[in-house]
Amino acid sequence: MIKITKKVIDTSAKNLLFKLTDAELDETMSEFDAILSQMSFIGNIKDIDKAEPMTFPINETQEKMREDIATTPLDVEEELKMVPSRLGNQVRLPKVVG
């Protein structure tokens, strides 16, 4: 595993197209230190490998899903009458990235 340093965090931030201030770098470093400390603590628990992994913290789940009812879909032209902008028979959306 690669050692987490300020340089690694700064490089990762630049790769994600944002810049961190020195204060943000320090805070992120301390958060990584806390996470790594907790992982080390958990790793040192005796017989941790024998514990059954949890996928959800509560054993009882309730699934309240509505019943699927088959219906006839709307005509494409009828649906496209409801959109503010279209491109052919597709809904045109505003650009959201760069």
N, C-alpha and C positions, 0 to 999 in steps of 0.2 A: 504494500500500500504506500502511496506517495505521501510524504510528510507535508502537512498543510502549513504553509507559511504565508506571510503577507504578500509575497511576490506571486505565489500560486493563486491567491484570492484575487489580487489585482489583475493578473493575466486572464483569469476566468471571467471577471467582470468586463474587461475590454472585449473579450471574445463574444460576450452577450450584448455588446454595444452600449455599455453604460460605464460611468466613471464613479469610483467611490472616493469620498474625502478621507483624509487621514483618520478622522474620528470614526467614520463608518468602517474603515479597515480594522481599526483597533477593536471595535465592538464585534465585528464578524469573527475576528481572531479569537476573542474571548468566548464567543458562542461555540466555535469549533472546539476549543479547549474543553468546555463543559461537556459537550456531546461525547468527545473522545474519552474523557474521564468517566462518564457514565457507562460507556460501552466497555471500558476496561473493568469497571466494578462488576458489571453483569457477567463479563467473561470469566471473572475469578470466583463466581458462585459455584460451590461444590456440586457436582452432578447436574449441572445445568443442561448438559446434552441429553439427559434422560427425561427432561420435562417435555410435555406435549405442547407443540407450538399453538399459539392462539391466533385465529384469523379475525376474531371480533371479541372485544372485551366482555360482552354479555352473552351468556349461553342461550338465553331465551330471546328469540326474535319473533316478531309479529309481521306477517306479510299481509298488508291490507291493499290488495290490488283490485281494481274494478274488473268486472267480468267483461271480456271482449265480446262485442256485439258487431257482427258483420253488417256493413251498410254499403250502399252503392256510392262510390266516390263521385265528387263533383267533376264536371267536364273541365278540361284544361282551360278552355276559353273563359268559362265562368269564374274559375279561380284567379286567372290572370287579370280579370276586370277589377279585382280587389287590391292589386299591388300598385304602389305609386310609380314604379319604373320597371320596364321589362326590356329584354333583349331577345327578340324572336319569341319563342314560347318558354323562356326562362325568366326567373325573377332577377333583376339587376340590383346588386347590393353595393353600398359604398365601399371603397378601398379602405381596409383597416390596418394594413402594415405598410410602413415606409412608403 
